Amino acid sequence: MSRPDQPVDVAIIGAGPAGLTAAYLLTKAGYRVTVIEKDPTQVGGISRTVEHDGFRFDIGGHRFFSKSKEVVDLWNEILPHDFIDRPRMSRIYYQGKFYSYPLRAFEALRNLGIWRSTLCMASYAKAKLAPIKEVKSFEDWVVNQFGRTLYSIFFKTYTEKVWGMPCDEMSADWAAQRIKGLSLGAAVLDGLRRSLGLNKKPNDGMGTKTLLENFRYPRLGPGMMWDAARDFVVAGGNQVLMGHALRQLSQDQVTGEWRVAATTTSGEIVTIKASHVISSAPMRELASRIHPVQATLGNALSLNYRDFLTVALMIKSEDLFPDNWIYIHDPRVKVGRVQNFRSWSPEMVPDPDIACVGLEYFCFEGDGLWSSSDEELIALATREMELMGLIQGEQVVGGAVVRQEKAYPVYDETYAANVTAMREELEEKFPTLHLVGRNGMHRYNNQDHAMMTAMLTVRNIEAGAKIYDIWQVNEDAEYHEAGNEGAQEAAARADARALTPSERAALTSERDVPKRARRAA
């Protein structure tokens, strides 16, 4: 194994899915590689698995599904014997009742009861007779589509929890992209026909898109995948340096050699020399560490991120619900989603008499939730589970907290210009510096698309030229909701040459996240 002070072909910043995919493929191809990771113990980034007293927690929930055959093949290669097949189930929880997700209008009205359903329909009728004429925000758009009562129940609370901004400040364009194909009037009429025996087709809510019924999952959580990738890299004679945080990145102007300086947990500074650098570090973090400071990279310092934390509770009980996760639309509580870890994999919960759930709180680093102690957060999660009627407080026999910074890149009104400015300057001045992954590119993509950016970057390094434009790799909102595994063959071109079928894996549509609405002055 090479020493940290020995030059390598490629230095990789970050041991998440993108960084480790690149390290795995480069090691397989015979390149000398060093990976630095600021976490002192765990690889995988947001896709890591945390263990506490034998209980394992998935940070955010990661269904292993991809329309890219190349990604599926790589998963199978890295982890050939440890995938299990799991049923997919997610629902909405509101005031003691569960609602199908995606929402089935007729079922929702039935669950809400006669009085509230009457209010919903009256509100819907009002919206259709006197719609908001100047539709500027998410709130305006949804109210026009469903009425204010249904909007307040099924859209407002959860959306504001996740994104940390009022619905009347989110753009209407995002709502139109996010909520496709659901017409309340058509759904209610369909339900009435079905109740009268006039509609033989099941009212299953799947007319617009076919949801995945099953997905594959590593039996001990997604961290298994990235532990295996790390082990392959190390076994191949390369390094994964844990507890090494990026301090400074500079390039010799004569030789083109990169110097990656990292600070260890003990305060020691280690410098890695490399011909190429692959960075999955957040763009904002990378921009502040490139030396000397570049003219337009300072724009990236204003990029924002949404953070979240998971509070895992061990509960003396049988499983509370069969879902992988439940969306919490109750405005009385701060929790946004509750995962049931045994529904992801029975092996993640070692005691058959104890249920283990993870309450997800969306927040900003440094705010009240983020700054609360673990004890305070466990107490909050227990109170909220009890308030929702899902448990009795005395059933909780243990708890743990996992904080995840920079979980979601924020798409505000300036992000696109800031990302473009940084990208263009880096591509012009530093062609051997490659950005990959969700935070590395400030793009809200899924695990498989983060991996694909790394896979195409490795091919560019092997070719010694930019054959593939990795910025064309992304996904749309329905990607994990429909289609067959390994079936995606939409291509992204970086030049005029045709791609082979095995190379056609990049998607060209951008996953939708909210932008601020533009209001008149």
LINGIVEN-V450214 format. One line per field, one symbol per residue. phi: phi as a letter, one per 40 degrees, with the letter a starting at -180 (. if undefined). burial: + if it has 16 or more other ideal C-beta (glycine too) atoms within 10 Angstrom, else -. Layout:
BEGIN
phi->???
burial->???
END
This chain:
BEGIN
phi->.ccdcccbcbbbbhbcdccccccccccccgccbbbbbcccbbchfcccbcbafgcbbcchgbccaacccccdccdcccbcbbcbcbccabbbbafgbbbcbccbdcccccccgccccccccccccccccbcccccbbdcdcccccbgcccdccbbcccccccbgacccbcccdcccccbbgbbcccccccccdcccgcbccccbgbccaccccaacaccbgcddcccccdccccccgbbbccgbcdbababccccgccbbcbbcccgcbbbbbacbbbbbcddcccccbcbcdcdbcddccccbabbabbbcbcbcacdcacccabcbbcccbccbabcbccccadccbcbccbcbbbcbbcabdgcccdcccdccccccccccccccgcabdcccbaaabbcbcfcbcccccbcccccccccccccccbccbbcbgcccbfbcbcdccccccccccccccccgaccbcccccaabccdcbagbcgccbcbbbbacccccdcccbccbccccbcbcccccc
burial->---+---++++++++++++++++++++---+++++++++--+++++++++----++++++++++++++++++-++--++---+--+-+++++++----+++++++++++-++---++-+++-++--+-------+++++++++++++++++++++++++++++-+-+-+++++++-+++--+-+--++-++-----------+-+-----+---++++++++++++++++-++--+-+++++-++++-+-+------+++++++-----+-+++++++++++++++++++---+--+-++--+++++++++++++-+-+++-++++++++--+++++++++++++--++----++++++++++++---++-+----++++++-++--+-++---++--++++++++++++++--+--++-+++-++---+--+++++++++++++++++++++++++++++-----++-++++++-+++++-+-++-+--++-+----+---+++++--++++++++----
END
